Amino acid sequence: MSWLPSELHGLRDLFQNCDPVPEHVLDAAYSAVGRRWDVSDQAVLELVGDSAEATTTVRSAAGPEPRVLTFLMPGRILEMDLVPTVQGMCRASGMVVNRAGHTPPTGDVVLRHSAGHSAGELDAHGAFRVEDVPRGPLSVVYRPLRSAPAIADWLVC
C-alpha cells in the first residue's frame, strides 16, 4: 500500500494502535470473503433494493426503522426486513413471491452470518421469520424444495 499518501498511513497507524478492530470481527470478515466464492453453479439472488441506500428517510418514534432488502431471482422476488432487536442482533422477516398464477413458494430462507447460519421456513403464503441474527456480514440463501438454491452476495447489516 505504498501508493497511499503518508497522511493516510499515519491515520491507519493511529486507528490500529488506539482503536484496533476486534479479532472476532476480522475473523468474521475474512470468513465471509472466503465463503463468498463457494457459489459454483447455483442461481444468483440479486440485490435490487436496499433502504440503507435511500437518500431520504422517514423517522418514526415507534422504534428502530427496519432495513428493507429486495432480491430478484428467476421467477421470484424475496423481500426482507431487518429490524434491530437487542444490542448486536436483529430479526429478519419477509416473503418470497412467485410469478402471478403460480403456487406459493416452498422451502426456507437461510441467513449465513459470522456465527454460522439461521433459517426460517416458508409458511403457506411464502412468509418467513428468523430471530436473533447477529449484525455484521450477512448472506441470504433461498432454498426451494426440489430445486437448486439461490444465493446472494455478502452485505453488512
VOPAGU-2260 file (C-alpha; in pm, 1 decimal, decimal comma):
REM VOPAGU-2260
SITE   aa  ch    i         X         Y         Z
SITE  MET   A    0       0,0       0,0       0,0
SITE  SER   A    1     285,1     232,6     -75,6
SITE  TRP   A    2      62,3     430,5    -309,7
SITE  LEU   A    3    -123,7     577,1      -9,5
SITE  PRO   A    4     -28,4     930,2      97,9
SITE  SER   A    5     174,5     950,0     418,7
SITE  GLU   A    6    -118,4    1114,9     599,4
SITE  LEU   A    7    -335,5     807,8     539,8
SITE  HIS   A    8     -55,7     577,5     660,4
SITE  GLY   A    9     -40,3     784,0     978,9
SITE  LEU   A   10    -417,0     773,8    1021,9
SITE  ARG   A   11    -423,5     395,4     969,1
SITE  ASP   A   12    -148,4     350,6    1229,7
SITE  LEU   A   13    -337,0     573,4    1474,5
SITE  PHE   A   14    -655,4     366,4    1439,7
SITE  GLN   A   15    -468,5      36,3    1464,2
SITE  ASN   A   16    -295,1     148,9    1784,1
SITE  CYS   A   17    -579,9     337,8    1956,7
SITE  ASP   A   18    -892,2     157,7    1835,7
SITE  PRO   A   19    -798,7    -178,9    1682,2
SITE  VAL   A   20   -1062,2    -389,9    1509,3
SITE  PRO   A   21   -1162,9    -678,1    1742,9
SITE  GLU   A   22   -1014,0   -1008,9    1633,2
SITE  HIS   A   23   -1355,8   -1180,6    1606,6
SITE  VAL   A   24   -1474,0    -911,3    1362,8
SITE  LEU   A   25   -1166,5    -960,6    1143,6
SITE  ASP   A   26   -1215,8   -1338,3    1154,6
SITE  ALA   A   27   -1582,7   -1298,9    1055,1
SITE  ALA   A   28   -1495,7   -1065,4     767,4
SITE  TYR   A   29   -1226,8   -1296,3     628,3
SITE  SER   A   30   -1456,3   -1595,1     672,4
SITE  ALA   A   31   -1733,3   -1415,2     480,7
SITE  VAL   A   32   -1495,8   -1332,1     196,7
SITE  GLY   A   33   -1387,5   -1696,0     182,5
SITE  ARG   A   34   -1746,1   -1819,3     171,3
SITE  ARG   A   35   -1837,6   -1563,6     -94,4
SITE  TRP   A   36   -1662,6   -1774,3    -355,5
SITE  ASP   A   37   -1837,3   -2100,0    -255,9
SITE  VAL   A   38   -2112,1   -2049,9    -514,9
SITE  SER   A   39   -2040,6   -2276,1    -808,3
SITE  ASP   A   40   -2332,1   -2328,0   -1046,8
SITE  GLN   A   41   -2607,8   -2205,6    -817,1
SITE  ALA   A   42   -2865,0   -1943,2    -905,0
SITE  VAL   A   43   -2796,0   -1584,0    -807,7
SITE  LEU   A   44   -3017,8   -1393,9    -566,8
SITE  GLU   A   45   -2959,4   -1038,6    -692,1
SITE  LEU   A   46   -2993,7    -746,7    -450,8
SITE  VAL   A   47   -3200,3    -485,6    -636,7
SITE  GLY   A   48   -3322,9    -270,6    -348,8
SITE  ASP   A   49   -3172,2    -161,8     -16,8
SITE  SER   A   50   -3337,4     100,7     201,9
SITE  ALA   A   51   -2994,8     181,5     352,8
SITE  GLU   A   52   -2908,9     343,1      18,5
SITE  ALA   A   53   -3218,3     566,4      17,8
SITE  THR   A   54   -3142,6     938,7       8,5
SITE  THR   A   55   -3434,8    1030,6     233,1
SITE  THR   A   56   -3563,8     856,6     541,2
SITE  VAL   A   57   -3878,0     884,3     744,9
SITE  ARG   A   58   -3817,6     891,4    1118,1
SITE  SER   A   59   -4058,7     708,3    1344,7
SITE  ALA   A   60   -4094,1     742,9    1719,6
SITE  ALA   A   61   -4227,1     385,6    1733,8
SITE  GLY   A   62   -3877,8     230,3    1735,5
SITE  PRO   A   63   -3591,6     148,9    1504,2
SITE  GLU   A   64   -3662,6     164,5    1134,0
SITE  PRO   A   65   -3627,0    -167,9     950,6
SITE  ARG   A   66   -3376,0    -206,9     672,8
SITE  VAL   A   67   -3564,8    -337,2     370,6
SITE  LEU   A   68   -3380,5    -558,0     120,7
SITE  THR   A   69   -3528,2    -673,2    -211,1
SITE  PHE   A   70   -3375,2    -960,7    -407,3
SITE  LEU   A   71   -3461,2   -1096,0    -753,1
SITE  MET   A   72   -3412,2   -1448,1    -882,9
SITE  PRO   A   73   -3558,6   -1625,3   -1184,1
SITE  GLY   A   74   -3937,6   -1620,8   -1142,7
SITE  ARG   A   75   -3937,2   -1495,4    -782,9
SITE  ILE   A   76   -3885,2   -1193,9    -557,1
SITE  LEU   A   77   -3759,0   -1213,4    -198,5
SITE  GLU   A   78   -3825,9    -912,2      21,2
SITE  MET   A   79   -3686,8    -897,9     373,3
SITE  ASP   A   80   -3694,4    -655,1     666,0
SITE  LEU   A   81   -3405,2    -644,2     912,3
SITE  VAL   A   82   -3511,0    -490,5    1244,6
SITE  PRO   A   83   -3261,3    -427,6    1526,1
SITE  THR   A   84   -3377,6    -603,7    1843,4
SITE  VAL   A   85   -3112,5    -612,9    2116,0
SITE  GLN   A   86   -2752,1    -495,0    2108,6
SITE  GLY   A   87   -2577,7    -655,1    1812,6
SITE  MET   A   88   -2878,5    -860,9    1696,9
SITE  CYS   A   89   -3166,1    -818,8    1455,4
SITE  ARG   A   90   -3478,9   -1000,7    1341,7
SITE  ALA   A   91   -3532,4   -1086,3     976,3
SITE  SER   A   92   -3879,3   -1133,2     834,6
SITE  GLY   A   93   -4008,3   -1130,7     483,8
SITE  MET   A   94   -4173,0   -1308,9     197,5
SITE  VAL   A   95   -4084,2   -1496,0    -118,8
SITE  VAL   A   96   -4328,7   -1428,8    -401,6
SITE  ASN   A   97   -4371,0   -1637,7    -718,5
SITE  ARG   A   98   -4498,0   -1510,4   -1051,0
SITE  ALA   A   99   -4870,3   -1449,2   -1067,7
SITE  GLY   A  100   -5068,5   -1766,2   -1112,1
SITE  HIS   A  101   -4802,0   -1996,3    -968,1
SITE  THR   A  102   -4839,3   -2186,7    -642,3
SITE  PRO   A  103   -4690,1   -2025,4    -329,5
SITE  PRO   A  104   -4318,1   -2095,9    -289,6
SITE  THR   A  105   -4191,5   -2364,9     -53,0
SITE  GLY   A  106   -3858,7   -2419,4     120,2
SITE  ASP   A  107   -3666,8   -2195,1     354,6
SITE  VAL   A  108   -3454,4   -1881,8     372,8
SITE  VAL   A  109   -3110,5   -1922,8     528,1
SITE  LEU   A  110   -2913,4   -1628,9     662,2
SITE  ARG   A  111   -2540,2   -1700,2     670,7
SITE  HIS   A  112   -2353,7   -1485,3     922,8
SITE  SER   A  113   -2038,9   -1469,8    1134,6
SITE  ALA   A  114   -2177,6   -1713,3    1395,0
SITE  GLY   A  115   -2287,5   -1972,5    1136,0
SITE  HIS   A  116   -2634,9   -1966,4     987,3
SITE  SER   A  117   -3001,1   -1928,6    1085,4
SITE  ALA   A  118   -3302,1   -2049,0     886,7
SITE  GLY   A  119   -3667,8   -1963,4     859,5
SITE  GLU   A  120   -3912,7   -2198,6     688,9
SITE  LEU   A  121   -4162,9   -2050,9     445,2
SITE  ASP   A  122   -4524,0   -2075,7     557,3
SITE  ALA   A  123   -4820,4   -2149,6     329,5
SITE  HIS   A  124   -4807,4   -1792,9     192,4
SITE  GLY   A  125   -4429,4   -1774,9     138,6
SITE  ALA   A  126   -4355,4   -1572,3     453,3
SITE  PHE   A  127   -4062,8   -1639,6     688,2
SITE  ARG   A  128   -3915,2   -1508,7    1013,4
SITE  VAL   A  129   -3568,7   -1554,4    1164,6
SITE  GLU   A  130   -3492,4   -1433,1    1518,0
SITE  ASP   A  131   -3155,4   -1343,2    1669,7
SITE  VAL   A  132   -2946,9   -1278,5    1359,6
SITE  PRO   A  133   -2608,2   -1127,9    1455,4
SITE  ARG   A  134   -2527,0    -792,9    1298,8
SITE  GLY   A  135   -2230,0    -787,6    1062,8
SITE  PRO   A  136   -2156,6    -981,4     741,9
SITE  LEU   A  137   -2471,0   -1147,7     604,9
SITE  SER   A  138   -2559,3   -1355,9     300,3
SITE  VAL   A  139   -2911,3   -1465,1     207,9
SITE  VAL   A  140   -2985,9   -1806,7      57,5
SITE  TYR   A  141   -3327,3   -1915,2     -68,0
SITE  ARG   A  142   -3353,7   -2296,5     -67,8
SITE  PRO   A  143   -3669,7   -2402,2    -251,9
SITE  LEU   A  144   -3788,4   -2759,8    -220,9
SITE  ARG   A  145   -3681,5   -2980,6    -512,3
SITE  SER   A  146   -3458,5   -2725,8    -690,0
SITE  ALA   A  147   -3121,2   -2554,8    -657,4
SITE  PRO   A  148   -3074,9   -2275,3    -402,7
SITE  ALA   A  149   -3036,7   -1909,1    -499,5
SITE  ILE   A  150   -2753,6   -1731,2    -318,7
SITE  ALA   A  151   -2698,2   -1359,6    -261,2
SITE  ASP   A  152   -2365,1   -1186,0    -233,1
SITE  TRP   A  153   -2246,9   -1080,9     113,5
SITE  LEU   A  154   -2353,5    -749,2     265,0
SITE  VAL   A  155   -2319,4    -588,4     606,7
SITE  CYS   A  156   -2624,5    -540,9     827,9
